[in-house]
């Protein structure tokens, strides 16, 4: 199960880089907000497992 979390984290980082580099500053802010929300959800999910 921990492997799935790491795969999701890697996909989020790659998606963030792709969105930031391809859409620039206009949609880059939206991508940053989505990344922050996703990271918060992952942290909450990990803390729930402990």
VOGU-3710 file (C-alpha; in Angstrom, 3 decimals, decimal comma):
1> xxxxxxxxxx> 0,000/0,000/0,000  2,920/2,357/0,676  4,105/1,847/-2,908  0,812/3,198/-4,202  1,201/6,359/-2,117  4,706/6,922/-3,506  3,459/6,381/-7,059  0,713/8,960/-6,477  3,242/11,425/-5,047  5,533/10,991/-8,056
11> xxxxxxxxxx> 2,616/11,400/-10,475  1,534/14,594/-8,702  5,025/16,073/-8,917  5,378/15,161/-12,589  1,892/16,560/-13,297  2,768/19,741/-11,464  5,969/20,183/-13,482  4,144/19,494/-16,737  1,349/21,932/-15,895  3,707/24,619/-14,701
21> xxxxxxxxxx> 6,028/24,411/-17,704  3,354/24,070/-20,376  0,744/26,550/-19,141  3,010/29,155/-17,586  1,995/31,620/-14,929  -1,665/31,915/-15,909  -2,697/28,391/-15,002  0,435/27,735/-12,984  -1,200/29,212/-9,902  -4,137/26,841/-10,242
31> xxxxxxxxxx> -1,761/23,911/-10,614  0,069/24,998/-7,451  -3,197/25,175/-5,514  -4,220/21,721/-6,712  -0,803/20,339/-5,768  -1,034/21,812/-2,272  -4,497/20,332/-1,787  -3,306/16,945/-3,009  -0,267/16,987/-0,701  -2,447/17,916/2,274
41> xxxxxxxxxx> -4,785/15,040/1,465  -1,866/12,610/1,192  -0,460/13,739/4,529  -3,851/13,370/6,184  -4,228/9,911/4,655  -0,774/8,886/5,908  -1,506/10,200/9,402  -4,759/8,251/9,418  -2,807/5,009/8,807  -0,475/5,559/11,778
//
